[in-house]
Amino acid sequence: VGESGAGKSVTALSINRLVDFGGGRITQGSILLQRGDGSSLDVTKAAEAELIHVRGRDIGMIFQEPMTSLNPVHTIGEQIEEAFRLNRGLRGSAATTAARQALERVRIPDAASRLRYYPHQLSGGMRQRIMIALALDWRPDVLIADEPTTALDVTVQAQILDLLRELQRRLGMAIVLITHDLGIVAE
């Protein structure tokens, strides 16, 4: 938690070394990740080739504004199915079924028809749920949620926080929740 400009997002981007792509770099210290197989990895010293396998699989990330993370010219289904093709090797109806199930897991009503929607046709809360579904594709051990409820009304904020809590319990993952909102921290 911290005010705007305190370095919350930079810290989050450092955990999976995405800070490297924004002109930043880690000059000292360490970030230790205990992986599912019991091994430990110092993310600050890992080669990019190894980090490619860490991002998504071990560390998932939900970015602050889902509209900038979703491609406006592709349907939600196309985007989720692409992730399943790349990450799990699923094709055709298997990828479509997995995409529908991912939307159902994050409580999107009428998931089958929502796959045909474009991002601009969905509310902010639904777009954020889609980002959560994409981040959970690999079932990461750590999920970084960077201001996941920004620009959402209070009711939808509560729904997103409830969803994250439920998924955390069900999947047994750690969540790093970044926010400047003390009400969310109290919740």
Phi, psi and omega in degrees: 000146177175164180285170178302135179087002182283345179104015181298310183291324178297320177298315180297317180293336178286327183302323178247016176061025172287344177301332179301329184274354179252016179091359179266169173204154180264120185259340178201168181090186180213156175230108184263129178243120173271118185275165182303330181276004178094346179284161179245144180227129172273104185300328183293337183253356184288145176286153180303323179300323179283324181295330178302324180277339179281316182294128181091307182286309182263324182233114176263158182219132172250117182278164188298315185242105184296335182294331179276346180266338180264140181280121185290345183263000178239147178292163177300317179300315179301319183290318180289318179298324177299317178300318180290327176295312183288318187272329185238355180075017180282147180225160172052229185294333177294319178292320179295317179297316179296321179295315178299316180297324178297319178291321178296323180298329179259022172062042173269118181291149179052050186304320183300317180283330180294337177300334182271357181279154171264156183308320183292347180272359183246154177289167178300320178296320178292319178299320179294323176296322178295320178296323177295316179301317179293319181294332182271000183311315182270358185058060184293158176282331181232132176241122177262121180246101183271102180049055186292349182245010178299138177070013176254148178289166188302320180296314180292323175305312181299321179296317180294317179296319176299317179299314179298318178298315181296315180294323178300313179296313185293319185265348179068035182255158173274147176235129171258109183258120181254130180201160170249359186268110182294334175296320177292321178298316179298322179294000000 
